Amino acid sequence: MGPAIVRNRIGSRQTCGDAVMIAEFLVRLRFIVFRKKRSEFDDELRFHIE
């Protein structure tokens, strides 16, 4: 019998999907870590509403 788990034999290179997932994770992490102050958020919201 052969191995129960078949692995991708392309190599250890990142695929496009992996790169996109990592980039999206980093963007979300940046927004969590570097939040704007409440007043800055309110000013920006008013700008977009007007």
Contact map, one row per residue, 1 for C-alpha under 8 A:
11100000000000000000000000000000000000000000000000
11110000000000000000000000000000000000000000000000
11111100000000000000000000000000000000000000000000
01111100000000000000000000000000000000000000000000
00111110000000000000000000000000000000000000000000
00111111000000000000000000000000000000000000000000
00001111100000000000000000000000000000000000000000
00000111111000000000000000000000000000000000000000
00000011111000000000000000000000000000000000000000
00000001111110000000000000000000000000000000000000
00000001111110000000000000000000000000000000000000
00000000011111000000000000000000000000000000000000
00000000011111100000000000000000000000000000000000
00000000000111110110000000000000000000000000000000
00000000000011111110000000000000000000000000000000
00000000000001111111000000000000000000000000000000
00000000000000111111100000000000000000000000000000
00000000000001111111110000000000000000000000000000
00000000000001111111111000000000000000000000000000
00000000000000011111111100000000000000000000000000
00000000000000001111111110000000000000000000000000
00000000000000000111111111000000000000000000000000
00000000000000000011111111100000000000000000000000
00000000000000000001111111110000000000000000000000
00000000000000000000111111111000000000000000000000
00000000000000000000011111111100000000000000000000
00000000000000000000001111111110000000000000000000
00000000000000000000000111111111000000000000000000
00000000000000000000000011111111100000000000000000
00000000000000000000000001111111110000000000000000
00000000000000000000000000111111111000000000000000
00000000000000000000000000011111111000000000000000
00000000000000000000000000001111111000000000000000
00000000000000000000000000000111111100000000000000
00000000000000000000000000000011111110000000000000
00000000000000000000000000000000011111011000000000
00000000000000000000000000000000001111111000000000
00000000000000000000000000000000000111111100000000
00000000000000000000000000000000000011111110000000
00000000000000000000000000000000000111111111000000
00000000000000000000000000000000000111111111100000
00000000000000000000000000000000000001111111110000
00000000000000000000000000000000000000111111111000
00000000000000000000000000000000000000011111111100
00000000000000000000000000000000000000001111111110
00000000000000000000000000000000000000000111111111
00000000000000000000000000000000000000000011111111
00000000000000000000000000000000000000000001111111
00000000000000000000000000000000000000000000111111
00000000000000000000000000000000000000000000011111
